[in-house]
Every structure is written in structure tokens, then in C-alpha cells.
Amino acid sequence: MDVTSTAPVTVETRLGDLGGVTAADLAGTSLVTASALLDILTTEEVDRLAAACVDAGVPALFTLSVLGEVDLSPADPLDAEISAAFNDHQRRVQDGRRLLGPDAPAAIVESFRRRGADVQVAQSPWQLGTENSDLTAEWLRGWVGAAVEQRPELAAEAASYLRQRLDAIGAGRLSGTVGHVDVLAVPA
């Protein structure tokens, strides 16, 4: 397949509230795309977004949508509790809005399919390891921090867990994956 093209590509970015977009807002648009964003939307916002894209006949590509799945090696008994608290944090009520968190990919897929769009879903897990130890450490701090924010009673145990996990990263002994998916929806 030859994907070479001589036609220029024009990109226009717009800053706005993706959860409130309408079909009229998408007039003249050929693609809606967002990355690592769906988890901070509500069920209603995801539904409105899918409706706007389908009504406007605009394909949408949403990448790196979190699934709430973390697999670390070596495993630690606290992994599951931290993961559950993090996922609860992702699903919290913020400013009167119930966020979807790791439920967002399934919600957007269902909303697009209900409207007759062709939807493709592809796994796009983050690979954690020694080759990007600084990034892995930063992710770990954020993951544990959000878990403790959601469940403050984990603070003491999580502090020890975080120190041990950061030491393992520094020693090249921690690897794993963080589940994400990419969703492509093309209106019929």
C-alpha cells in the first residue's frame, strides 16, 4: 500500500470543552482527536461528544484512554489496593461531575456504536521499565499520590510502598504495563 501523498495537510487546533462540543462546532472538521482525556469526562459528556461527531459525520480518534489495569513485576501485595484506590480516584465526583475514569473507553465505544458508527479498539499499553526509569518513577508517584488522595488511610503504608518501588526502579528491578486503549470511530 502506497501512503505517499503530495497533498498538503492542514491542521487546526481548537481549545475548548470537548465534553460540550456540538455538531455545529464541528462544521468543516475532518477529524476529532484527543489523547489521555476521556477519563475526565462524564457519561453525559461522552455521549454528547459521540453524538456531535456522528451528527457532523466526523471521524474521531481517542488515544491512550486509561483502562484501570496495572500489572507490575515483581508483584507486591499492596498493588491491588493502590490500583483500586487510584481507579476510585479516577471515578470521583469533581465539581459536581461524576468522572468516568477507566470506564470511559467502554462508554465512548457503546455511545458511538449505538449511533451506528464503525468503531475499532486497539490496545496501547504503556510499557514501564528501566529504559525510561525517570518516566516510570514519575508515573508511580502520581499513581500512588492519587490513590492516597482518594483513600488517606493508605498514606503510611503507601509511603513505604512508594519508597520500595522507587528503589526497585532505580535498581532496574521494576517493570510492568499500564492498560490503555485507542478508539477510532467512523460515522456510517
SULGINOR-V548063 format. One record per residue. RES is the residue in three letters. SS is DSSP state (H for helix, E for strand, - for the rest). NEAR is the number of other ideal C-beta (glycine too) atoms within 8 Angstrom. Layout:
res->RES ss->SS near->NEAR
res->RES ss->SS near->NEAR
This chain:
res->MET ss->- near->2
res->ASP ss->- near->3
res->VAL ss->- near->4
res->THR ss->- near->4
res->SER ss->- near->4
res->THR ss->- near->3
res->ALA ss->- near->4
res->PRO ss->- near->3
res->VAL ss->- near->4
res->THR ss->- near->4
res->VAL ss->- near->4
res->GLU ss->- near->4
res->THR ss->- near->4
res->ARG ss->- near->4
res->LEU ss->- near->3
res->GLY ss->- near->7
res->ASP ss->- near->5
res->LEU ss->H near->11
res->GLY ss->H near->11
res->GLY ss->H near->8
res->VAL ss->- near->12
res->THR ss->- near->8
res->ALA ss->- near->10
res->ALA ss->H near->6
res->ASP ss->H near->8
res->LEU ss->H near->13
res->ALA ss->- near->7
res->GLY ss->- near->3
res->THR ss->- near->8
res->SER ss->- near->4
res->LEU ss->E near->8
res->VAL ss->E near->13
res->THR ss->E near->8
res->ALA ss->E near->9
res->SER ss->E near->7
res->ALA ss->- near->9
res->LEU ss->- near->10
res->LEU ss->H near->14
res->ASP ss->H near->13
res->ILE ss->H near->5
res->LEU ss->- near->13
res->THR ss->- near->10
res->THR ss->H near->8
res->GLU ss->H near->7
res->GLU ss->H near->12
res->VAL ss->H near->16
res->ASP ss->H near->10
res->ARG ss->H near->12
res->LEU ss->H near->16
res->ALA ss->H near->16
res->ALA ss->H near->11
res->ALA ss->H near->14
res->CYS ss->H near->17
res->VAL ss->H near->13
res->ASP ss->H near->7
res->ALA ss->H near->12
res->GLY ss->- near->5
res->VAL ss->- near->12
res->PRO ss->E near->11
res->ALA ss->E near->14
res->LEU ss->E near->10
res->PHE ss->E near->13
res->THR ss->E near->11
res->LEU ss->E near->9
res->SER ss->E near->16
res->VAL ss->E near->14
res->LEU ss->E near->9
res->GLY ss->E near->12
res->GLU ss->E near->9
res->VAL ss->E near->12
res->ASP ss->E near->7
res->LEU ss->E near->12
res->SER ss->E near->7
res->PRO ss->- near->7
res->ALA ss->- near->6
res->ASP ss->- near->9
res->PRO ss->- near->5
res->LEU ss->- near->9
res->ASP ss->H near->10
res->ALA ss->H near->7
res->GLU ss->H near->9
res->ILE ss->H near->14
res->SER ss->H near->12
res->ALA ss->H near->8
res->ALA ss->H near->14
res->PHE ss->H near->15
res->ASN ss->H near->11
res->ASP ss->H near->10
res->HIS ss->H near->12
res->GLN ss->H near->14
res->ARG ss->- near->11
res->ARG ss->- near->10
res->VAL ss->E near->6
res->GLN ss->E near->6
res->ASP ss->- near->3
res->GLY ss->- near->4
res->ARG ss->E near->8
res->ARG ss->E near->8
res->LEU ss->- near->13
res->LEU ss->- near->15
res->GLY ss->H near->13
res->PRO ss->H near->13
res->ASP ss->H near->9
res->ALA ss->H near->14
res->PRO ss->H near->15
res->ALA ss->H near->7
res->ALA ss->H near->13
res->ILE ss->H near->16
res->VAL ss->H near->12
res->GLU ss->H near->8
res->SER ss->H near->13
res->PHE ss->H near->15
res->ARG ss->H near->9
res->ARG ss->H near->7
res->ARG ss->- near->10
res->GLY ss->- near->7
res->ALA ss->- near->13
res->ASP ss->E near->6
res->VAL ss->E near->11
res->GLN ss->E near->7
res->VAL ss->E near->10
res->ALA ss->E near->7
res->GLN ss->E near->7
res->SER ss->- near->8
res->PRO ss->- near->8
res->TRP ss->E near->8
res->GLN ss->E near->6
res->LEU ss->E near->12
res->GLY ss->- near->10
res->THR ss->H near->9
res->GLU ss->H near->4
res->ASN ss->H near->8
res->SER ss->H near->11
res->ASP ss->H near->6
res->LEU ss->H near->7
res->THR ss->H near->13
res->ALA ss->H near->11
res->GLU ss->H near->8
res->TRP ss->H near->11
res->LEU ss->H near->12
res->ARG ss->H near->10
res->GLY ss->H near->8
res->TRP ss->H near->11
res->VAL ss->H near->14
res->GLY ss->H near->8
res->ALA ss->H near->12
res->ALA ss->H near->16
res->VAL ss->H near->12
res->GLU ss->H near->7
res->GLN ss->H near->10
res->ARG ss->- near->8
res->PRO ss->H near->6
res->GLU ss->H near->4
res->LEU ss->H near->12
res->ALA ss->H near->8
res->ALA ss->H near->6
res->GLU ss->H near->8
res->ALA ss->H near->13
res->ALA ss->H near->8
res->SER ss->H near->8
res->TYR ss->H near->12
res->LEU ss->H near->11
res->ARG ss->H near->8
res->GLN ss->H near->9
res->ARG ss->H near->13
res->LEU ss->H near->11
res->ASP ss->H near->8
res->ALA ss->H near->10
res->ILE ss->H near->14
res->GLY ss->H near->8
res->ALA ss->- near->6
res->GLY ss->- near->7
res->ARG ss->- near->6
res->LEU ss->- near->14
res->SER ss->E near->8
res->GLY ss->E near->10
res->THR ss->E near->10
res->VAL ss->E near->11
res->GLY ss->E near->12
res->HIS ss->E near->14
res->VAL ss->E near->11
res->ASP ss->E near->12
res->VAL ss->E near->16
res->LEU ss->E near->11
res->ALA ss->E near->16
res->VAL ss->E near->8
res->PRO ss->- near->12
res->ALA ss->- near->5
